[in-house]
Amino acid sequence: MNIFLISLVFLLIIFINIKIKRGKTKNQKINKFKNKFLSNKSNIEKIFLRDDEKTSSNPNINICIGPYSKEENINRKLNIHRARLSKFKKSMLNGEMIYVNDEEKIFKYINGRKIYL
């Protein structure tokens, strides 16, 4: 009878220990999730995503690529430009409206004339 009580207490201690460990991991995951959405970095990323959405949905918004732009920004802006060309058949890049015709040739208008690029 004495051995039965000792084993029962031992199993109860193990069960409680397992429950405590599971509770800690859940809280850590929840805290990590909260911190991700409350951080300034994630808020800045959300602003950039909204700006990219707005830019990609309107081909008349100018995309400026300067000589001192970072490579990752240039790639992101060029991808938006290409997407607008394929969707709307026109896109404004550095103040110039660029068009795509049915034969997939890229051109722009200068003084009323088509200039193919």
C-alpha positions as CSV (number, residue, x, y, z in Angstrom):
1,M,0.0,0.0,0.0
2,N,2.9,2.3,0.9
3,I,4.5,1.7,-2.6
4,F,1.2,2.5,-4.3
5,L,0.9,5.9,-2.6
6,I,4.5,6.8,-3.4
7,S,4.1,5.9,-7.1
8,L,0.8,7.8,-7.2
9,V,2.5,10.9,-5.7
10,F,5.4,10.5,-8.1
11,L,3.1,10.3,-11.1
12,L,1.1,13.3,-9.9
13,I,4.3,15.4,-9.7
14,I,5.4,14.3,-13.2
15,F,1.9,15.2,-14.6
16,I,2.0,18.7,-12.9
17,N,5.5,19.3,-14.2
18,I,4.4,18.5,-17.8
19,K,1.4,20.8,-17.5
20,I,3.6,23.7,-16.3
21,K,6.1,23.3,-19.1
22,R,3.3,23.3,-21.7
23,G,1.8,26.4,-20.3
24,K,5.1,28.3,-20.5
25,T,5.6,27.5,-24.2
26,K,2.1,28.7,-25.0
27,N,2.7,32.0,-23.2
28,Q,6.0,32.4,-25.0
29,K,4.4,31.9,-28.4
30,I,1.7,34.4,-27.6
31,N,4.2,36.9,-26.3
32,K,6.3,36.5,-29.4
33,F,3.2,37.0,-31.6
34,K,2.1,40.1,-29.7
35,N,5.6,41.6,-29.8
36,K,5.8,41.1,-33.6
37,F,2.6,43.1,-34.2
38,L,3.4,45.8,-31.7
39,S,7.0,46.5,-32.9
40,N,7.8,49.6,-34.9
41,K,9.5,47.5,-37.6
42,S,6.3,45.7,-38.4
43,N,4.3,48.9,-38.5
44,I,6.8,50.4,-41.0
45,E,6.6,47.3,-43.1
46,K,2.8,47.5,-43.1
47,I,3.0,51.2,-44.3
48,F,5.4,50.1,-47.2
49,L,3.0,47.3,-48.2
50,R,0.1,49.7,-48.3
51,D,2.1,52.1,-50.4
52,D,3.2,49.4,-52.8
53,E,-0.5,48.2,-53.1
54,K,-1.6,51.7,-53.9
55,T,1.2,52.2,-56.4
56,S,0.6,48.9,-58.2
57,S,-3.1,49.5,-58.6
58,N,-2.8,52.9,-60.4
59,P,-0.5,53.2,-63.5
60,N,-0.6,57.0,-63.3
61,I,1.4,57.2,-60.1
62,N,5.0,58.0,-60.8
63,I,7.7,55.6,-59.7
64,C,11.0,57.4,-59.1
65,I,14.2,55.5,-59.3
66,G,17.2,57.7,-58.4
67,P,20.9,57.0,-59.0
68,Y,21.5,56.6,-55.2
69,S,18.6,54.2,-54.6
70,K,19.3,50.9,-52.8
71,E,19.3,47.8,-54.9
72,E,16.4,46.2,-53.0
73,N,14.3,49.3,-53.5
74,I,15.1,49.4,-57.2
75,N,14.1,45.7,-57.6
76,R,10.8,46.3,-55.8
77,K,10.0,49.4,-57.8
78,L,10.9,47.7,-61.1
79,N,8.7,44.7,-60.2
80,I,5.8,47.0,-59.6
81,H,6.5,48.8,-62.9
82,R,6.5,45.5,-64.8
83,A,3.3,44.3,-63.1
84,R,1.6,47.6,-64.1
85,L,2.8,47.2,-67.7
86,S,1.4,43.7,-68.0
87,K,-1.9,44.6,-66.3
88,F,-2.7,48.1,-67.6
89,K,-0.4,48.2,-70.7
90,K,1.0,51.5,-69.3
91,S,3.1,52.7,-66.4
92,M,4.7,55.9,-65.3
93,L,8.4,55.6,-64.5
94,N,10.6,58.6,-63.6
95,G,8.0,61.0,-65.0
96,E,7.6,59.3,-68.4
97,M,4.6,57.3,-69.3
98,I,5.7,54.0,-70.9
99,Y,3.3,51.8,-72.9
100,V,3.1,48.2,-74.2
101,N,1.3,47.4,-77.5
102,D,-0.4,44.1,-78.5
103,E,2.9,42.8,-79.9
104,E,4.6,43.3,-76.5
105,K,6.8,46.1,-77.8
106,I,7.6,48.9,-75.3
107,F,7.3,52.5,-76.4
108,K,6.7,56.0,-75.2
109,Y,5.3,59.2,-76.8
110,I,7.6,62.1,-77.4
111,N,6.1,65.1,-79.1
112,G,3.2,63.0,-80.4
113,R,5.5,60.3,-82.0
114,K,5.9,56.8,-80.8
115,I,9.5,56.0,-79.8
116,Y,10.2,52.3,-79.3
117,L,12.5,51.4,-76.5
